[in-house]
Amino acid sequence: MATNKKVVIADDNKEICDLIVDILGGSGFSVDSVYNGYELLTYLESNNPSVIILDLMMPEKNGLSIFDTLKQVSPYSRIIIYTGYREYQGSIYARTADRFFVKGENIDDLISAVEELS
């Protein structure tokens, strides 16, 4: 079980955020949600999460446009891509991230990856 491990999920789907917050919160993680890339960058100005769960497609500023910036702004955070777009599975983003998951697949795998990486 995690102790004082901070996780942030950046996803425009509030239901997905709430589900992951509930599951990880129940496992002892401190979990915050943001709903676009701008909010994530602002969040990272004052927070240093051990894991960032990143959706690639969000309104306003998406995960693709801020991916490289995340590595600079929060170099010690591990990045898990969690997207509905399977076509990104072989992309540079998937290869550069610490883990890559497609939404709709087994959420237990996502939770296990967060526990492993934090």
N, C-alpha and C positions, 0 to 999 in steps of 0.2 A: 504494500500500500504506500502511496506517495505521501510525502510530508513536505508541506510548503512549496510544492512545485506549481509554478504559474504557467498557465496555458492561455493563449488567446486564439479564438476562432474568428476568421474574417470570411463571412459568407452573407450574401444578401437574402438568403432564405432563413427567416426567423425561426421557423419550425425546426430546421436542421440545427441551428445554433442552440435552441432551447434543449433539444434532445441530447446533444453532446455535452452541454453544460450540466444537465442533470446526471448523466452517466459518469462523467469525469469528476463532478463535484461529489458524488456518492462514493467515489474511490479516493477521496482525500485531496484532490487537486483544487487549486484556486483557478477558476476559469472565468474569463471575460469574453464578451462578444462585441464585434464591430461589424458594420454592414457594407463597407466599401473600402477601397484602398486608401482614400484620404483619411478616413477614420483610423485605419490601422497605422499609418505613418504618424498621425498625431498621438495615438496611444503609445507608440514606441518611444516618443520623446520623454516620457516619464515612467515607463515600465520596461522591464527586461525579462520577458517570459522565457522559460526554458524551451517551449515548443510553440510554434506558430502553425495553426491549421489554416491553410490558404485555399480558398476557392479561386479558380482562374478567371471565371466570368462573373463580374459584378458590375452594376451600373456606376456611372461616373468615372471611377478609377478602378480598373480591374487588376487581378493578381498578376497577369502577364506584364502589365506596364510597370509594376513596382517590384517585381521579383528580384532584379539585380540590386535595387536600392535597399531591399530588406537585408541582403548580405552585408551591406556597408553600415546601415543604421543599427542593426542588431546582430553583429557577427557571431555571437555565441548561441543565438537561438537556433534550434533545429527546425527545419521547415518540412511540413507534411502537406503535399498538395492533395486536396480533396475536391474533385471536380466531377461534373456530370458529362464531361467531354472525353470519351475514351480515346479519341484520335490524338490526344496529347501524350498518350502513354509512352511513345517512343521519342518524344521531343527533348530538346536540350533542357527544358524546365524539369521534366521528369527525371532526367539523368543527373541534374544538379541538386535537386531536392533530396532530402534525407529519405523520404518515402513518397510513394504515389498511390493514391486510391481513387477508384471510380465510385461515385455516389450510387447507392442502390445495392452495392455488394455488401458482404458481411461487415457490419459496423464493429464487430468484436475485433477484427483485424486492425481497424483504425485505433481502437482503444488500446490494444496490445502494443502498437507502435508508439503511441504517446507514452505509455508506461516505460517502454524500453529506452526511449530517447531522452526522457527527462531525468 
